[in-house]
Amino acid sequence: MPKSNPTRQFLHAGLHSTDEVELYLSLTRIKSDNKIAALHDYLVRGVNISKAAGMNGVDVKDLRDCREQLNKVAVVVDALVDLRLNRGYLTTPK
């Protein structure tokens, strides 16, 4: 089984769609509306993580923990997609 590097950052401020973030969230236990809103502000809108936390009443450490949890999910999803592409189960768009 391929090993993924859990410290590799897949999630960056302002570079993700709402749909992508919602799919990643569906694979976590993150359920707080405030944390989800703060993650959206950070990942979709590109708001600084400290500011996103403050705007949504979330402790910045908690938001960083949520980002790390979401990043771990993204690492696994990326590894699965790579595995499927390498085995020919998926094809890239032309």
N, C-alpha and C positions, 0 to 999 in steps of 0.2 A: 504494500500500500504506500503511495507517495506521501511523504511527510511535508506538511506545510509549515512555514515559518510564522508562528503566532504573533511575532512582533512586527511583521510587515504591515504597513498601513494601506488598506484598500479604500478607506473612507476619508474623503477630504472635503473641507468646507466648500459648499456651493457647487459641487460637481455631480450631484445626484438628483434623480427625478423623485417626485413624491411616490410614484408607483414602486420604484426600486427600494426606497426606504421602508415603505409599508410591507413589502415582501420580506425584507430582512427582519423587520420587527415581528412578523408572524412566526418566525423561528426562534423567538426569545420569550422570556417571561416578563418583558417590559410592558406594563399595562397602564402606568400612570399617564393620564392625559397631559399633565404638565411636562413630564419628561419627554413624551412623544412630540409635543409641540416644540420643545427646546431643541430636540434632535432635528426636527424638520427645519427650524430656523437656521441651525448650524449647517446641516448637510445639503439642504436644498437652496435656501436663500443666501447662504454664505456669511451669516452673522458670526462674529467672533464668539468662541465657545463660552467665555465668561459673560459676555453680554447676553447671549442666548439663554444662559442659565438665569441670569438676573431678570430678564424680561418675562420669564415664565415661572418665577418663584421656585427655582430648583437650585439646590446647593451645587456649586461648580464641580466639586469632587464627585458627587453623585452622577452628574452629567458626563463627566470624563469616564466614570465606570461604565455607564450605559454605552458610550461610544466604543469603549474597549470590548464590551460584550457583543455589540453589533459588528465590530471589526472581525472578531473571531468567527462569527457566522459568515461574513463576506469571504474570509480566507477559505473556509470549507466549501462554500458554494463555488468559488473560483476554481478550487482544486477538482471538484466534481465536473465542472464544465470542461476543464482541460483534459481530464481523464476520458470523458465521453468524446471529445474532439479527436484525441489521439487514437481512440479505438474505432473511429469512423461512425460512431452513433449519431453524431451531430455534424452538420456541415456549416461552414461559415457562409454568410450571404455573399453573393457575387456582385 
